[in-house]
Amino acid sequence: MTQNMSRVGRCIDNGPMEGFWGTMKREMYYDRKYKTKDALIKAIEDYINYYTNERVQRNLDVVTPMEFYEKKLQESA
């Protein structure tokens, strides 16, 4: 993996991450109250695990991001 830090205003780098945060807030944050900071941190960690390992995505051939990553890794070997 290579880090890419492009110039300010390059939305192509920022777009996927903004999309993820929007999805996360819509699915696990809005309409819920977290009583402590630790409860919120745990909910975010749980959601990221769910998103990566359990939530299938249509734009990834209806597999999870981890399954898609592993498939691409095998194809490039």
BELWOZI-V202746 format. One record per run of one state. SS is the DSSP state (~ for helix, > for strand, _ for the rest). FROM is the first residue (numbers start at 1). LEN is the number of residues. Records with the same first field share a line. If there is no record, write none. Layout:
SS = FROM-LEN ; FROM-LEN
This chain:
_ = 1-10 ; 30-7 ; 54-3 ; 61-2 ; 64-1 ; 77-1
~ = 11-19 ; 37-17 ; 58-3 ; 65-12
> = 57-1 ; 63-1
